[in-house]
């Protein structure tokens, strides 16, 4: 039986991928040392997700607490499964640009060097396997903030008729802009993934994602926008809005839809590809609009505060163009929109996110 090797297997995307590819009949080898607890504290820990995978997938799931910075330990795993590996999904990361500024060495070593490690041992031990990398729209830095934007009542929007009116394409420059320390590490890893496709001929792909979400997200203030918003709404915890009058826009893609895109790529891989990936015009919201939705779903008013200082490198408006990916994989399209996503997060966490007594 073939193997799906997944780094960050207890994270939102890694765990969704584990369930999906196990459902296709593959054994899953998960690599995750729960650094989310180190990054975000106990609220951000994904250890419970790893335990749930072990229970639900049984003998189809094998877990390794290996750190992707540990070359000897990482190589031992890939050497062990080698030619049996049918796909590598690299979802392990330090995912917050706010956190990255606190520990730049850790951020770069995890995101850039860790990605290089996984790539090189894939080349050495399973070069036939498609390599899927969870990149980020932060590789574009604050370039999107230079787009001609119009302020509306509840959101920012791009000027009608602009070439990016249906979403930002992969031809946007990543140069001459502010990236944040997190963004720089992701640029390095993104470029390395492309290079292993173009130089070595591996079937590598970088999905430049915006807001990733779903009911299994471990909510934390510095990462997991919609899950954390809903957690605050359900627990009556204060929620802080940073900058842009709360009108910043994000497209959001459900983990199920993203992993379906991974599966489409695995069926017909292309070396060195790059795709902007998100909810597109099908699934997007401003922060202000998301607060209103959360209040409607929970039936209670949120406690919010506002800080006029925006986060470094944050986007005012981001909606992904899905045209390139859909031109290569026309049968794929996102199925979840933001109201459906928030409702599912609410229902899935009703027993976990209760107000303090």
C-alpha positions as CSV (number, residue, x, y, z in Angstrom):
1,X,0.0,0.0,0.0
2,X,1.2,3.5,-0.8
3,X,2.0,6.2,1.7
4,X,1.0,9.9,2.1
5,X,3.8,11.6,4.1
6,X,2.4,14.7,5.8
7,X,4.3,17.3,7.8
8,X,2.3,19.3,10.2
9,X,-0.2,16.4,10.3
10,X,-2.0,17.7,13.4
11,X,-2.6,21.1,11.9
12,X,-5.7,22.2,10.1
13,X,-4.6,21.3,6.6
14,X,-2.4,18.4,7.6
15,X,-5.1,16.7,9.5
16,X,-7.6,17.3,6.7
17,X,-5.1,15.8,4.2
18,X,-4.5,12.8,6.5
19,X,-8.2,12.0,6.6
20,X,-8.6,12.6,2.8
21,X,-5.7,10.4,1.6
22,X,-6.5,7.7,4.2
23,X,-9.9,7.7,2.7
24,X,-8.3,7.0,-0.7
25,X,-6.6,3.9,0.7
26,X,-3.2,5.3,1.5
27,X,-1.3,4.8,4.7
28,X,-0.5,8.1,6.3
29,X,2.8,9.0,8.0
30,X,2.4,12.1,10.0
31,X,5.2,14.3,11.2
32,X,4.2,16.9,13.9
33,X,6.0,17.9,17.1
34,X,3.2,20.3,18.3
35,X,5.3,23.5,18.0
36,X,1.9,25.3,17.8
37,X,1.9,25.0,21.6
38,X,5.3,26.8,21.7
39,X,4.1,29.4,19.2
40,X,0.7,30.2,20.6
41,X,0.3,28.6,24.1
42,X,-2.0,25.9,25.2
43,X,-5.0,27.4,23.2
44,X,-3.0,26.8,20.0
45,X,-1.9,23.3,20.7
46,X,-2.9,20.7,18.2
47,X,-2.0,17.6,20.2
48,X,-5.6,16.7,20.6
49,X,-5.9,16.6,16.8
50,X,-3.0,14.1,16.6
51,X,-4.7,11.9,19.2
52,X,-7.9,12.0,17.3
53,X,-6.2,11.0,14.0
54,X,-4.6,8.0,15.8
55,X,-8.0,7.0,17.1
56,X,-10.0,7.5,13.9
57,X,-7.5,6.2,11.3
58,X,-6.1,3.4,13.5
59,X,-3.5,1.4,11.8
60,X,-3.5,3.6,8.7
61,X,-1.9,6.4,10.7
62,X,1.7,6.4,12.0
63,X,2.8,9.5,14.0
64,X,6.3,10.9,14.4
65,X,7.2,13.7,16.8
66,X,10.0,14.7,14.6
67,X,11.1,18.3,14.2
68,X,11.6,19.2,10.5
69,X,14.8,21.1,11.6
70,X,16.3,17.8,12.7
71,X,17.9,16.6,9.5
72,X,19.0,13.2,10.9
73,X,15.6,12.5,12.3
74,X,13.7,13.7,9.3
75,X,15.9,11.7,6.9
76,X,15.4,8.6,8.9
77,X,11.6,8.8,8.4
78,X,11.8,9.5,4.6
79,X,14.5,6.8,4.1
80,X,12.3,4.3,6.0
81,X,9.3,4.7,3.7
82,X,11.2,5.8,0.6
83,X,9.8,4.3,-2.6
84,X,6.4,3.6,-0.9
85,X,5.7,7.3,-0.6
86,X,3.2,8.4,-3.2
87,X,2.8,12.0,-2.1
88,X,4.5,14.5,0.2
89,X,2.4,17.2,1.7
90,X,4.4,19.8,3.5
91,X,2.1,21.8,5.8
92,X,4.4,22.2,8.9
93,X,5.2,25.9,9.5
94,X,5.4,28.8,11.9
95,X,2.3,30.5,10.5
96,X,2.2,34.0,12.1
97,X,4.0,37.1,10.8
98,X,3.4,38.7,14.2
99,X,5.1,35.9,16.1
100,X,8.0,35.7,13.6
101,X,9.4,39.1,14.6
102,X,9.8,37.8,18.2
103,X,12.1,34.9,17.2
104,X,13.4,35.4,13.7
105,X,15.9,32.6,13.9
106,X,13.2,30.1,14.9
107,X,10.8,31.4,12.2
108,X,13.4,31.2,9.4
109,X,14.7,27.8,10.5
110,X,11.3,26.3,10.6
111,X,9.8,27.9,7.5
112,X,12.8,28.2,5.1
113,X,15.4,25.7,6.3
114,X,12.7,23.1,7.4
115,X,11.2,23.3,3.9
116,X,14.6,22.8,2.3
117,X,15.2,19.8,4.5
118,X,11.9,18.1,3.5
119,X,12.5,18.9,-0.2
120,X,16.0,17.5,-0.3
121,X,15.1,14.3,1.5
122,X,12.2,13.9,-0.9
123,X,14.6,14.3,-3.8
124,X,16.9,11.7,-2.3
125,X,14.4,9.1,-1.2
126,X,11.1,9.5,-3.1
127,X,11.7,11.8,-6.1
128,X,8.7,10.2,-7.9
129,X,6.3,11.6,-5.3
130,X,4.4,14.9,-6.0
131,X,5.5,17.5,-3.4
132,X,2.8,19.9,-2.2
133,X,3.8,23.0,-0.3
134,X,1.4,25.2,1.7
135,X,2.9,28.6,0.9
136,X,1.1,31.9,1.6
137,X,-0.1,35.1,0.0
138,X,2.4,36.9,2.3
139,X,5.1,36.2,-0.3
140,X,3.6,39.3,-2.1
141,X,4.4,41.4,0.9
142,X,2.3,44.6,1.1
143,X,2.2,44.9,-2.7
144,X,-1.6,44.3,-2.7
145,X,-2.0,47.5,-0.6
146,X,-0.9,49.5,-3.6
147,X,-3.9,48.4,-5.6
148,X,-6.6,51.1,-6.2
149,X,-9.0,50.4,-3.4
150,X,-12.3,52.1,-2.6
151,X,-13.6,52.4,1.0
152,X,-17.2,51.2,1.3
153,X,-19.5,51.0,4.3
154,X,-18.3,47.7,5.6
155,X,-15.3,46.8,3.5
156,X,-12.5,47.9,1.1
157,X,-13.0,46.9,-2.5
158,X,-10.9,47.2,-5.6
159,X,-11.9,49.6,-8.3
160,X,-14.3,48.1,-10.8
161,X,-12.7,47.1,-14.1
162,X,-9.3,46.6,-12.6
163,X,-7.4,43.5,-14.0
164,X,-7.5,42.0,-10.5
165,X,-11.2,42.7,-10.0
166,X,-11.9,39.0,-9.8
167,X,-8.9,38.3,-7.7
168,X,-5.1,38.8,-7.5
169,X,-3.2,36.7,-10.0
170,X,0.2,35.0,-9.8
171,X,1.8,37.7,-12.0
172,X,1.8,40.2,-9.1
173,X,5.4,41.2,-8.3
174,X,6.9,40.0,-5.0
175,X,9.7,42.7,-5.2
176,X,10.2,46.2,-3.8
177,X,7.8,45.8,-0.9
178,X,7.6,45.1,2.8
179,X,7.1,41.4,3.6
180,X,7.5,41.0,7.4
181,X,10.1,38.5,8.7
182,X,7.5,35.7,8.2
183,X,6.9,36.7,4.6
184,X,10.7,36.6,3.8
185,X,11.0,33.1,5.2
186,X,8.0,32.0,3.1
187,X,9.5,33.7,0.0
188,X,12.7,31.6,0.4
189,X,10.8,28.4,0.9
190,X,8.4,29.1,-2.0
191,X,11.3,29.8,-4.4
192,X,13.1,26.7,-3.2
193,X,10.0,24.6,-3.9
194,X,9.8,26.0,-7.5
195,X,13.5,25.4,-8.0
196,X,13.3,21.8,-7.1
197,X,10.7,21.5,-9.8
198,X,12.5,23.5,-12.4
199,X,16.1,22.5,-11.7
200,X,15.6,18.8,-10.5
201,X,12.4,18.1,-12.4
202,X,10.4,17.1,-9.3
203,X,6.6,17.5,-9.4
204,X,6.5,20.4,-6.9
205,X,3.8,22.9,-6.3
206,X,3.4,25.9,-4.1
207,X,-0.1,26.9,-3.1
208,X,-0.1,30.5,-2.1
209,X,-3.0,30.5,0.4
210,X,-4.8,33.3,2.1
211,X,-7.1,32.5,5.0
212,X,-7.2,28.8,5.7
213,X,-10.1,27.7,7.9
214,X,-12.3,24.9,9.1
215,X,-13.8,23.4,12.3
216,X,-10.5,21.6,13.3
217,X,-8.5,24.9,13.5
218,X,-6.8,25.4,16.9
219,X,-7.9,29.0,17.5
220,X,-5.3,31.5,18.5
221,X,-5.2,35.3,18.3
222,X,-2.1,35.4,16.1
223,X,-3.3,32.7,13.7
224,X,-6.6,31.4,12.6
225,X,-8.7,34.5,11.9
226,X,-12.2,33.0,11.5
227,X,-11.8,30.2,14.1
228,X,-10.5,32.7,16.7
229,X,-13.2,35.2,15.9
230,X,-15.9,32.5,16.5
231,X,-14.2,31.3,19.6
232,X,-14.3,34.8,21.1
233,X,-17.9,35.2,20.0
234,X,-18.9,31.9,21.7
235,X,-16.9,32.4,24.9
236,X,-17.8,36.1,25.2
237,X,-14.1,37.0,25.1
238,X,-12.9,40.4,23.9
239,X,-11.8,40.5,20.3
240,X,-9.3,43.2,19.1
241,X,-9.5,44.6,15.6
242,X,-6.2,45.9,14.2
243,X,-6.3,48.8,11.7
244,X,-8.1,49.6,8.5
245,X,-11.2,50.5,10.5
246,X,-12.1,46.7,10.5
247,X,-12.8,46.8,6.8
248,X,-9.9,44.7,5.6
249,X,-11.0,41.9,3.2
250,X,-9.9,38.3,3.2
251,X,-11.0,35.4,1.0
252,X,-11.3,32.2,3.1
253,X,-10.9,28.6,1.9
254,X,-12.2,25.6,3.9
255,X,-9.6,22.9,4.5
256,X,-11.8,20.4,2.6
257,X,-11.7,22.5,-0.5
258,X,-7.9,23.1,-0.3
259,X,-7.2,19.4,0.1
260,X,-9.5,18.6,-2.8
261,X,-7.2,20.9,-4.8
262,X,-4.2,18.9,-3.5
263,X,-5.8,15.7,-4.7
264,X,-6.5,17.2,-8.2
265,X,-2.8,18.1,-8.4
266,X,-1.7,14.6,-7.4
267,X,-3.7,13.1,-10.1
268,X,-2.0,15.3,-12.8
269,X,1.1,16.9,-11.3
270,X,3.1,19.7,-13.0
271,X,6.7,20.5,-12.0
272,X,7.5,23.8,-10.4
273,X,4.0,25.2,-10.3
274,X,2.6,28.1,-8.3
275,X,-1.1,28.8,-7.6
276,X,-2.8,31.5,-5.7
277,X,-5.4,29.6,-3.7
278,X,-8.3,30.8,-1.6
279,X,-12.0,31.2,-1.6
280,X,-11.9,33.7,-4.4
281,X,-15.0,35.7,-5.1
282,X,-17.1,32.7,-3.9
283,X,-15.9,33.0,-0.3
284,X,-14.7,36.3,1.1
285,X,-15.5,38.7,3.9
286,X,-14.3,41.8,5.7
287,X,-13.5,41.7,9.4
288,X,-16.5,43.9,10.1
289,X,-18.8,41.7,8.1
290,X,-17.4,38.5,9.8
291,X,-18.1,40.0,13.3
292,X,-21.7,40.7,12.2
293,X,-22.0,37.1,10.9
294,X,-20.6,35.6,14.2
295,X,-23.1,37.7,16.2
296,X,-26.0,36.4,14.0
297,X,-24.9,32.8,14.4
298,X,-24.3,32.9,18.1
299,X,-27.3,35.2,18.9
300,X,-25.1,37.5,21.1
301,X,-23.2,40.7,20.6
302,X,-19.4,40.5,20.5
303,X,-17.1,42.4,22.8
304,X,-14.7,44.2,20.4
305,X,-12.0,46.9,20.7
306,X,-10.1,48.7,18.0
307,X,-6.4,49.6,17.6
308,X,-5.6,52.0,14.8
309,X,-2.2,50.4,14.2
310,X,-2.4,47.6,11.6
311,X,-0.2,44.5,11.7
312,X,3.1,44.7,9.8
313,X,2.7,43.4,6.3
314,X,-1.0,43.0,6.7
315,X,-3.2,43.2,3.6
316,X,-6.0,45.7,3.2
317,X,-7.7,43.6,0.5
318,X,-6.9,40.1,-0.6
319,X,-9.1,37.9,-2.9
320,X,-7.3,35.2,-4.8
321,X,-7.7,34.7,-8.5
322,X,-8.4,31.0,-9.0
323,X,-8.2,31.3,-12.8
324,X,-4.8,29.7,-13.2
325,X,-5.5,26.6,-11.1
326,X,-9.0,26.1,-12.6
327,X,-7.5,26.4,-16.1
328,X,-5.3,23.4,-15.3
329,X,-7.9,21.6,-13.1
330,X,-11.3,22.7,-14.4
331,X,-13.3,20.2,-12.3
332,X,-12.2,21.8,-9.1
333,X,-14.1,24.7,-7.4
334,X,-14.6,25.9,-3.8
335,X,-17.8,24.5,-2.2
336,X,-17.8,26.4,1.1
337,X,-18.5,30.2,1.6
338,X,-17.9,32.2,4.7
339,X,-21.4,31.9,6.3
340,X,-21.2,28.1,5.9
341,X,-17.7,28.0,7.3
342,X,-18.6,30.1,10.4
343,X,-21.7,28.1,11.0
344,X,-19.7,24.8,10.8
345,X,-17.1,26.1,13.2
346,X,-19.8,27.1,15.6
347,X,-21.6,23.8,15.5
348,X,-18.4,21.7,15.7
349,X,-17.1,23.5,18.8
350,X,-20.3,24.0,20.7
351,X,-19.1,21.6,23.5
352,X,-15.5,23.0,23.6
353,X,-16.0,26.8,23.4
354,X,-18.4,27.5,26.2
355,X,-18.5,30.8,28.2
356,X,-16.6,30.8,31.5
357,X,-18.9,30.3,34.4
